[in-house]
């Protein structure tokens, strides 16, 4: 049986070219801002201004680089100050294992709309 992950918010990435980056954190400069709408007040205290970045590597894969003090969990495994390969459907938890700030990663071809992706699936 497959695990129900409907609880997770979704980060949809269509990064495209190698070297493209998305910053994730509390900071206003981040493309994905983790704020009071996304996470509880308790979780926000564990998040860094620039918590991590997701980058497209030369082969088109996604790599998470953690810059935080409390780490990022990828499918319940800690990534703290290091990098981790990501795949479509991974669940990312920002701010440590007790955080409620959870997202499911959805990778989409760059330039492809959500409607186009749904029609293709």
C-alpha positions, 0 to 999 in steps of 0.5 A: 500500500502507498502512503497517503501524503495528501497532508503535504503542501506542494512545491511545484518546480519547473526549473529548466536549465542546469544551474537554475536555483530556487531559494527556500526560507523565511527571507523576503529574497526567497522564491519560496517563502516559509511564513505564517501561512505556510508553517506554525509559529513554533516551526517558524522559529526553527527556520533560517532566512535562507534555509536551503536551495534547490538547484538543477544539476547538469543532468537535469536532476534536482539537488537540495543544499541545506544552509540551516541550523536545524536541517531539512528532512527529505522523506524523514531523513535529515539533511543538515549542512549538506546536499541531497538528490531529490526526486518527484514526490519527495516530502521535504520538512523544513526546520527539523523533525518536529516541524509541521512545515512539510511540502511535497515536491512536484517537478514539472517541465519548465514552461508547462502549465499545471493544466498541461501537466494534469492533462498529460498524467 
